[in-house]
Amino acid sequence: MPRSLVRESKTPFRRPTNVSLDAAMIDDAKELGINISRACEEGLAKQISEERGRRWLEENRGAIDGWNAWVEEHGLPLEKYRRF
């Protein structure tokens, strides 16, 4: 079962991690009052979501292509009932 980005608990478990970041970016973030940990976490969450989406498309490409071919040949199911 894949881990969710949103935990059930209201206080998520946090693990201290060392990362190397561009020194100028760190200085700018501090000057602007940006929470560096939160910004890194949001960026990582976005990357995880995008990669999961990319992998899902890759894993399901055959089914998607098969369905698209079927619709191309036969049309949409129940299309005669569509009002648009």
Secondary structure, 3 states (H helix, E strand, C coil): CCCCCCCCCCCCCCCCCCCCCCHHHHHHHHHHCCCHHHHHHHHHHHHHHHHHHHHHHHHHHHHHHHHHHHHHHHCCCCHHHCCC
